[in-house]
Amino acid sequence: MSDSNARADVVIVGSGAGGVAAALPLVESGRRVVMLERGQPLPRDGSTLDVGRVVERGEFLAHEPWRDGDGRVFEPEEHFNVGGKTKWYGAALFRFDPAEFGADPGHGCPAWPISHEELAPFYAKAEALLGVHSFAVEPDLDWILARLRRVAARWHAAPMPMGLSAEIIRYPDEASHFDGFASARGLKGEAESRGLCRLSDRANFDLVTGVEVATFLGAPADPHRVIGVEATDGRRWQADRVVLAAGALHSPRLLARYLDRSGLAASLPAADAVGRYLKLHALSAMVSFSWRPMRDVLRKTMVLTHPEFPHSTAQPLGFDADLIARLIPRAVPRAVARCLARRAYGFFLQTEDGSSPENRVMERAVAGGVERVMDYRLERSSAAAREHRRFVRAMRRAFLSAGMPTVTRRIAISGTAHACGTLAAGSDPRRSVVGADGRVHGLRGLYVADGSVLSRISRVNPALTIFAWGLRLGTLLAGHDGDGVGRAADANHEE
């Protein structure tokens, strides 16, 4: 199936959350599915749990140079590997709140083209697929929360839904290194260990690694109809449908490239929205310090909210003392850093950002080729920027009142773990790229399964919603009768 000009029912570009989720119902329905992945499988020798290799040297990062809106070069924290970002995520798997599917004009948020109720059955399927459950709060976090309740009673703590095997507690190296690390034993609920493993022995599924897709193939007489993909090495795969799941930084560039080359960029109503509305969350890391040693292992067991900050949450970082010590600046003597780290507890503070059309991903022609550009400023979502500043101050005050001084640091633009929204779903093809059925407005045969479709990013981590969207899309394309609503949608909804 990996030969040039190979034929399939569906070609999926990307092996992360959305791509694998879409593949599952398609393969189960009997469709011939080819999945193309730019990277390779990660090693299982324990190197993906090594703090030095993963954090300090960044050996598993893509190391792809980009420019920000001011022209400065930086490297987003992206990964090219089988399973995509899910191999590295912190496994916090929340459902979005029903209200987060509606519009919130005051916060700069548009409505989804579907409701929470429409996605709810697929949330349930995704939770079952990924083994989502909560863990008991550990002693040190319980102590911290008790102190917070005494001095700031309006902070609310709730169990964190996690995609981790209960067996992880038996393996200290895994239990203390799952947040930002890839499990060597398959103890994390992610796209490869929970999804691709179900497809590997199916005759109608083929995963082809080491393939970088360059562009889409349009029908000879009709560029509005996408019939396959072409890789950078010239290989081609043709299919009735193509599902784009390369991620929010990469999928819009592929689509924009095709629209430019096919001449559709000037005529397709959705073309101007491609790559816009980038959302990253307003993110800050906070480390709190105590007089008592902190010995919790998982740490990431509860999530904090406050009624004054409806678009914000705080969750513990799954970082142990060894990792925190390495993150303390080198100017601090190592013995002092280790002492501080043993008494430290990390938290991840996030606020939903709005949808600004100025926050965007694009390619720009330069001498000798193209350069990748990510033009993003949180201040363009002014309501989100204000709430995040207030939220961070409130957290710091509460912890200081509880006897735990803190330090905080804003996550830079390179922190793209939650990048979403660049092919936003919506009903208006002039202000969105993808419709409620997952199909690109104005094109036939091209669908999007990854986080770039998220109309809103909510106040919690987006991974479960991406899995759920992918499952819904795959189910629509597979159809209930073996022929399916996907084919009907292509025939009946041509803009």
C-alpha positions as CSV (number, residue, x, y, z in Angstrom):
1,M,0.0,0.0,0.0
2,S,3.0,2.3,0.4
3,D,4.0,2.3,-3.3
4,S,3.6,5.4,-5.5
5,N,0.1,6.0,-6.7
6,A,-1.4,3.5,-4.2
7,R,-5.1,3.5,-3.8
8,A,-7.2,3.6,-0.6
9,D,-10.7,4.5,0.5
10,V,-9.3,7.0,3.0
11,V,-5.8,8.6,3.5
12,I,-5.1,10.1,6.9
13,V,-2.3,12.5,7.3
14,G,-0.9,12.2,10.9
15,S,-1.0,9.6,13.6
16,G,-1.9,11.8,16.6
17,A,-5.2,12.0,18.6
18,G,-7.5,13.1,15.8
19,G,-6.0,10.9,13.1
20,V,-6.0,7.7,15.1
21,A,-9.5,8.4,16.5
22,A,-10.9,8.9,13.0
23,A,-9.1,5.7,11.7
24,L,-10.7,3.4,14.3
25,P,-14.4,3.5,13.1
26,L,-13.3,3.7,9.5
27,V,-11.1,0.5,9.7
28,E,-13.8,-1.3,11.7
29,S,-16.3,-0.5,9.0
30,G,-14.1,-2.3,6.4
31,R,-12.7,0.9,4.7
32,R,-9.2,0.6,3.4
33,V,-7.2,3.2,5.3
34,V,-3.6,4.4,4.8
35,M,-2.1,6.6,7.6
36,L,0.9,8.7,6.7
37,E,3.2,9.8,9.5
38,R,6.2,12.1,9.1
39,G,8.0,10.6,12.1
40,Q,9.0,7.1,13.4
41,P,8.0,5.1,16.4
42,L,9.7,6.2,19.6
43,P,12.2,3.9,21.3
44,R,11.0,1.7,24.2
45,D,14.4,1.5,25.9
46,G,13.6,4.0,28.7
47,S,15.3,7.0,27.0
48,T,12.0,8.8,26.7
49,L,11.9,8.9,30.5
50,D,15.4,10.4,30.9
51,V,15.2,14.0,32.2
52,G,18.5,14.9,30.6
53,R,17.7,13.6,27.2
54,V,14.0,14.8,27.1
55,V,14.1,18.1,29.0
56,E,17.7,19.4,29.1
57,R,18.8,18.3,25.6
58,G,15.4,18.1,23.9
59,E,16.6,15.1,21.9
60,F,13.0,14.1,20.8
61,L,11.8,17.5,19.7
62,A,11.4,18.4,16.0
63,H,13.9,21.3,16.1
64,E,12.1,23.0,13.3
65,P,12.9,26.7,13.0
66,W,10.0,29.2,12.8
67,R,9.7,33.0,13.0
68,D,7.4,34.9,15.3
69,G,5.4,38.0,14.3
70,D,8.4,40.2,14.9
71,G,10.7,38.0,12.7
72,R,12.6,36.4,15.6
73,V,13.6,32.7,15.1
74,F,12.4,30.2,17.6
75,E,11.6,26.4,17.8
76,P,8.1,25.3,18.8
77,E,8.0,22.4,21.2
78,E,6.7,20.0,18.5
79,H,7.3,16.3,18.0
80,F,7.3,14.2,14.9
81,N,6.7,10.6,16.0
82,V,4.1,7.8,15.8
83,G,1.3,8.8,18.2
84,G,2.1,12.5,17.8
85,K,1.9,14.8,20.9
86,T,-0.2,12.3,22.8
87,K,3.0,10.3,23.5
88,W,4.3,13.3,25.4
89,Y,1.1,14.9,26.9
90,G,0.3,15.0,30.6
91,A,-2.7,12.7,30.1
92,A,-5.2,15.1,31.6
93,L,-8.4,14.2,29.7
94,F,-11.2,16.7,30.4
95,R,-14.5,17.1,28.7
96,F,-15.3,20.7,27.7
97,D,-18.2,22.2,29.6
98,P,-21.5,22.4,27.6
99,A,-21.4,26.3,27.9
100,E,-18.0,26.2,26.1
101,F,-19.6,25.1,22.9
102,G,-21.6,28.3,22.8
103,A,-20.4,31.8,21.9
104,D,-18.9,34.1,24.6
105,P,-18.6,37.5,22.9
106,G,-17.2,39.2,26.0
107,H,-14.2,36.8,26.0
108,G,-13.8,36.8,22.2
109,C,-15.1,33.3,21.7
110,P,-17.3,32.1,18.8
111,A,-19.7,29.2,19.0
112,W,-19.0,25.7,17.8
113,P,-21.2,24.4,14.8
114,I,-22.2,21.4,17.0
115,S,-23.4,21.2,20.6
116,H,-22.0,19.4,23.6
117,E,-24.8,16.9,23.3
118,E,-23.7,15.9,19.8
119,L,-20.2,15.2,21.0
120,A,-21.1,13.6,24.3
121,P,-21.4,10.0,23.0
122,F,-18.0,10.3,21.5
123,Y,-16.6,11.8,24.7
124,A,-17.8,8.6,26.4
125,K,-16.2,6.4,23.7
126,A,-12.9,8.3,23.9
127,E,-12.8,8.0,27.7
128,A,-13.4,4.2,27.4
129,L,-10.7,4.0,24.7
130,L,-8.1,5.9,26.7
131,G,-8.9,4.3,30.1
132,V,-9.8,7.7,31.8
133,H,-10.2,7.6,35.6
134,S,-9.1,9.6,38.6
135,F,-6.5,8.9,41.2
136,A,-6.8,9.5,45.0
137,V,-5.3,12.8,46.1
138,E,-1.9,12.2,47.6
139,P,-0.9,13.3,51.1
140,D,1.2,16.4,50.2
141,L,-1.4,17.8,47.8
142,D,-4.1,17.0,50.3
143,W,-2.1,19.0,52.9
144,I,-1.7,22.0,50.4
145,L,-5.4,22.0,49.6
146,A,-6.4,21.9,53.3
147,R,-4.2,25.0,53.9
148,L,-5.8,26.7,50.9
149,R,-9.3,26.0,52.1
150,R,-8.5,27.7,55.5
151,V,-7.3,30.9,54.0
152,A,-9.1,31.1,50.6
153,A,-12.3,29.1,50.8
154,R,-13.6,29.9,47.3
155,W,-11.0,27.8,45.6
156,H,-12.6,24.6,44.5
157,A,-10.7,21.3,44.0
158,A,-12.1,18.5,41.9
159,P,-10.6,15.1,40.8
160,M,-8.5,15.2,37.6
161,P,-9.6,12.8,34.9
162,M,-6.4,11.0,33.8
163,G,-5.5,8.7,31.0
164,L,-3.0,6.7,33.1
165,S,-3.0,3.0,33.9
166,A,-3.6,2.2,37.6
167,E,-0.4,0.0,37.2
168,I,1.8,3.1,36.8
169,I,2.2,3.3,40.6
170,R,4.2,0.1,40.5
171,Y,6.9,1.8,38.3
172,P,8.4,4.8,40.1
173,D,10.3,5.9,37.0
174,E,7.0,6.1,35.0
175,A,4.9,7.5,37.8
176,S,7.2,10.4,38.4
177,H,7.9,11.0,34.7
178,F,4.7,10.9,32.7
179,D,3.9,14.6,32.4
180,G,5.9,15.6,29.3
181,F,7.5,12.2,28.9
182,A,6.6,9.2,26.7
183,S,5.9,6.0,28.6
184,A,8.2,3.1,27.8
185,R,5.7,0.5,29.1
186,G,2.6,1.8,27.4
187,L,1.1,3.0,30.7
188,K,-0.4,6.2,29.3
189,G,-3.7,6.4,27.4
190,E,-2.5,7.8,24.1
191,A,-2.9,7.4,20.3
192,E,-0.4,4.6,19.8
193,S,-0.9,2.3,22.8
194,R,-4.7,2.6,22.9
195,G,-5.5,3.2,19.2
196,L,-3.0,2.0,16.7
197,C,-2.4,-1.2,18.6
198,R,-6.0,-2.1,17.7
199,L,-5.3,-1.6,14.0
200,S,-1.9,-3.0,13.5
201,D,-3.0,-6.5,12.5
202,R,-5.9,-5.4,10.3
203,A,-5.5,-6.2,6.6
204,N,-7.3,-3.0,5.6
205,F,-5.0,-0.6,7.5
206,D,-1.5,0.5,6.7
207,L,0.7,2.9,8.7
208,V,3.5,4.3,6.6
209,T,6.1,6.2,8.6
210,G,8.8,8.6,7.4
211,V,6.4,10.3,5.0
212,E,6.2,14.1,4.9
213,V,3.2,15.2,2.9
214,A,3.9,18.1,0.6
215,T,0.4,18.9,-0.8
216,F,-3.0,17.5,-1.8
217,L,-3.9,16.2,-5.2
218,G,-6.9,17.7,-6.9
219,A,-9.1,16.1,-9.6
220,P,-7.7,16.9,-13.1
221,A,-10.6,19.0,-14.1
222,D,-11.9,20.1,-10.7
223,P,-9.5,21.4,-8.0
224,H,-12.5,21.6,-5.6
225,R,-12.3,17.8,-5.4
226,V,-9.3,16.4,-3.4
227,I,-8.4,12.9,-4.5
228,G,-5.1,12.2,-2.6
229,V,-1.8,13.5,-1.4
230,E,1.7,13.8,-2.6
231,A,4.8,13.4,-0.4
232,T,8.0,15.5,-0.6
233,D,9.8,12.5,-2.1
234,G,7.2,12.3,-5.0
235,R,5.2,9.4,-3.8
236,R,1.4,9.6,-4.2
237,W,-1.6,8.1,-2.4
238,Q,-5.0,8.4,-3.9
239,A,-8.3,8.0,-2.1
240,D,-12.0,8.9,-2.1
241,R,-11.4,11.0,1.0
242,V,-8.4,12.6,2.7
243,V,-8.4,13.3,6.5
244,L,-6.0,16.0,7.6
245,A,-4.6,15.4,11.1
246,A,-1.1,16.9,11.1
247,G,-1.7,19.3,13.9
248,A,-2.7,22.9,14.3
249,L,0.7,24.3,13.2
250,H,1.1,22.0,10.1
251,S,-2.4,21.2,8.8
252,P,-3.2,24.9,7.8
253,R,0.0,25.2,6.0
254,L,-0.7,22.1,3.9
255,L,-4.2,23.4,3.0
256,A,-2.9,26.9,2.2
257,R,-0.3,25.5,0.0
258,Y,-2.9,23.5,-2.0
259,L,-5.2,26.5,-2.3
260,D,-2.3,28.6,-3.6
261,R,-1.1,26.1,-6.1
262,S,-4.6,25.2,-7.4
263,G,-5.7,28.8,-7.8
264,L,-8.5,28.5,-5.2
265,A,-6.9,30.9,-2.7
266,A,-8.5,33.9,-4.5
267,S,-12.0,32.4,-4.9
268,L,-12.7,30.0,-2.0
269,P,-14.6,31.9,0.7
270,A,-12.9,30.0,3.5
271,A,-9.4,30.6,2.2
272,D,-8.7,33.8,4.2
273,A,-9.6,32.0,7.5
274,V,-7.0,29.2,6.9
275,G,-4.3,29.5,9.5
276,R,-6.1,32.2,11.5
277,Y,-7.6,32.1,15.0
278,L,-4.6,30.3,16.5
279,K,-5.2,29.5,20.2
280,L,-2.5,28.4,22.7
281,H,-4.1,29.1,26.1
282,A,-2.7,31.8,28.3
283,L,-0.3,29.6,30.3
284,S,1.9,30.1,33.3
285,A,4.0,27.7,35.4
286,M,4.0,28.3,39.1
287,V,6.2,26.6,41.7
288,S,5.3,26.8,45.3
289,F,7.7,26.2,48.2
290,S,7.0,24.8,51.7
291,W,9.0,24.1,54.9
292,R,8.1,20.4,54.6
293,P,9.5,17.9,52.0
294,M,7.1,16.9,49.2
295,R,7.0,13.2,48.5
296,D,3.9,12.8,46.3
297,V,4.6,10.7,43.2
298,L,1.9,11.4,40.6
299,R,1.0,14.9,41.9
300,K,-1.4,15.5,39.0
301,T,-4.6,14.3,40.8
302,M,-6.8,17.4,41.4
303,V,-7.8,20.5,39.4
304,L,-8.4,24.0,41.0
305,T,-11.0,26.5,39.9
306,H,-12.4,29.8,41.3
307,P,-15.8,31.4,40.5
308,E,-14.2,34.8,39.8
309,F,-12.2,33.3,37.0
310,P,-14.6,31.3,34.8
311,H,-12.2,30.8,32.0
312,S,-9.3,29.5,34.1
313,T,-8.0,26.4,35.8
314,A,-4.9,25.3,37.7
315,Q,-3.6,21.8,37.8
316,P,-0.5,20.3,39.5
317,L,2.5,19.6,37.3
318,G,3.6,15.9,37.4
319,F,7.2,17.0,38.1
320,D,9.2,15.4,40.8
321,A,12.0,17.0,42.8
322,D,14.7,15.9,40.4
323,L,13.0,17.6,37.4
324,I,12.2,20.8,39.4
325,A,15.8,21.0,40.5
326,R,17.0,20.9,36.9
327,L,14.6,23.7,36.0
328,I,15.9,26.0,38.7
329,P,18.4,28.5,37.1
330,R,22.0,27.5,37.0
331,A,23.0,30.6,39.0
332,V,21.5,28.9,42.1
333,P,24.0,26.5,43.6
334,R,23.0,22.9,42.9
335,A,22.9,21.9,46.6
336,V,20.5,24.8,47.2
337,A,18.4,23.9,44.1
338,R,18.0,20.3,45.2
339,C,17.0,21.4,48.7
340,L,14.4,23.8,47.3
341,A,13.1,21.3,44.8
342,R,12.4,18.7,47.5
343,R,10.1,21.2,49.1
344,A,8.4,22.4,45.9
345,Y,5.1,21.6,44.2
346,G,4.5,22.8,40.6
347,F,1.2,24.0,39.1
348,F,0.1,24.8,35.6
349,L,-2.2,27.8,35.3
350,Q,-4.2,28.2,32.1
351,T,-6.9,30.6,30.8
352,E,-8.9,30.2,27.6
353,D,-7.8,32.7,25.0
354,G,-10.2,34.2,22.5
355,S,-10.2,33.8,18.7
356,S,-8.3,36.6,17.1
357,P,-7.9,36.5,13.3
358,E,-4.5,38.2,13.7
359,N,-3.1,35.2,15.6
360,R,-2.1,32.9,12.8
361,V,0.1,30.3,11.2
362,M,1.4,30.7,7.7
363,E,4.2,30.1,5.2
364,R,6.1,33.0,3.6
365,A,8.2,32.8,0.5
366,V,11.9,33.7,1.0
367,A,15.0,33.4,-1.1
368,G,15.7,29.6,-1.5
369,G,12.3,28.4,-0.2
370,V,9.7,29.3,2.5
371,E,9.8,30.1,6.1
372,R,7.3,29.1,8.8
373,V,5.6,31.9,10.7
374,M,3.6,31.8,13.9
375,D,2.3,35.3,14.6
376,Y,0.7,35.1,18.1
377,R,0.2,37.6,20.9
378,L,-2.1,36.9,23.8
379,E,-2.8,40.6,24.2
380,R,-4.9,40.4,21.0
381,S,-7.3,38.5,23.2
382,S,-7.5,41.3,25.8
383,A,-10.2,39.7,28.0
384,A,-8.1,36.5,28.3
385,A,-4.9,38.4,29.0
386,R,-6.6,40.4,31.8
387,E,-8.2,37.3,33.4
388,H,-5.0,35.4,33.3
389,R,-3.0,38.1,35.0
390,R,-5.7,38.3,37.7
391,F,-5.8,34.6,38.1
392,V,-2.1,34.2,38.5
393,R,-2.1,37.0,41.1
394,A,-4.9,35.4,43.0
395,M,-3.2,32.0,43.0
396,R,0.0,33.6,44.3
397,R,-1.8,35.5,47.1
398,A,-3.7,32.4,48.2
399,F,-0.5,30.3,48.4
400,L,1.4,33.0,50.2
401,S,-1.5,33.2,52.7
402,A,-1.2,29.5,53.1
403,G,2.5,29.8,54.0
404,M,3.8,28.8,50.6
405,P,5.7,31.5,48.6
406,T,5.7,31.0,44.9
407,V,7.5,31.9,41.7
408,T,5.8,32.1,38.3
409,R,6.8,32.2,34.7
410,R,4.7,32.7,31.6
411,I,5.0,30.0,29.0
412,A,6.5,31.4,25.8
413,I,5.2,31.2,22.3
414,S,7.3,28.1,21.8
415,G,5.0,26.2,24.2
416,T,2.6,24.8,21.6
417,A,1.3,21.7,23.5
418,H,-2.2,23.1,23.3
419,A,-2.1,24.7,19.9
420,C,-5.6,24.7,18.3
421,G,-8.0,26.6,16.1
422,T,-6.2,27.3,12.9
423,L,-8.8,25.5,10.7
424,A,-11.7,26.5,12.9
425,A,-15.0,24.8,12.6
426,G,-18.1,27.0,12.0
427,S,-21.2,27.4,9.9
428,D,-20.0,30.6,8.1
429,P,-17.4,29.7,5.4
430,R,-16.1,33.3,5.4
431,R,-15.1,33.0,9.0
432,S,-14.3,29.3,9.5
433,V,-12.7,26.6,7.5
434,V,-14.5,23.3,8.5
435,G,-18.2,22.6,8.7
436,A,-20.1,20.6,11.3
437,D,-19.4,17.4,9.3
438,G,-15.6,18.0,9.5
439,R,-15.3,18.8,5.8
440,V,-13.4,21.8,4.5
441,H,-15.9,24.4,3.2
442,G,-16.0,24.5,-0.6
443,L,-13.9,21.4,-1.1
444,R,-15.1,17.8,-1.6
445,G,-13.2,14.9,-0.2
446,L,-11.1,16.8,2.4
447,Y,-11.8,16.6,6.1
448,V,-10.0,17.7,9.2
449,A,-9.6,15.6,12.4
450,D,-7.0,17.4,14.6
451,G,-7.1,20.2,17.1
452,S,-7.0,22.9,14.4
453,V,-10.9,22.6,14.2
454,L,-11.5,23.7,17.7
455,S,-13.7,26.8,17.6
456,R,-12.9,27.4,21.3
457,I,-10.1,25.9,23.4
458,S,-12.0,26.1,26.7
459,R,-10.3,26.4,30.1
460,V,-9.1,22.8,30.2
461,N,-6.7,20.6,28.2
462,P,-8.0,19.9,24.6
463,A,-6.8,16.4,24.0
464,L,-10.0,14.5,24.9
465,T,-12.1,16.8,22.7
466,I,-9.7,16.1,19.8
467,F,-10.1,12.4,20.3
468,A,-13.9,12.8,20.5
469,W,-14.1,14.9,17.4
470,G,-11.9,12.4,15.5
471,L,-14.2,9.5,16.6
472,R,-17.2,11.4,15.5
473,L,-15.7,12.3,12.1
474,G,-14.6,8.7,11.5
475,T,-18.1,7.5,12.4
476,L,-19.7,10.0,10.0
477,L,-17.3,9.0,7.2
478,A,-17.8,5.2,7.8
479,G,-21.6,5.6,7.8
480,H,-24.1,3.2,9.3
481,D,-25.0,1.4,6.2
482,G,-21.6,0.6,4.8
483,D,-21.8,3.5,2.3
484,G,-22.4,6.3,4.7
485,V,-23.2,9.9,5.4
486,G,-19.7,11.0,4.4
487,R,-20.4,10.2,0.8
488,A,-23.8,11.8,0.9
489,A,-22.3,14.9,2.5
490,D,-19.8,15.2,-0.4
491,A,-22.6,14.9,-2.9
492,N,-25.2,17.1,-1.3
493,H,-23.2,19.9,0.4
494,E,-21.1,21.5,-2.4
495,E,-20.6,25.2,-1.9
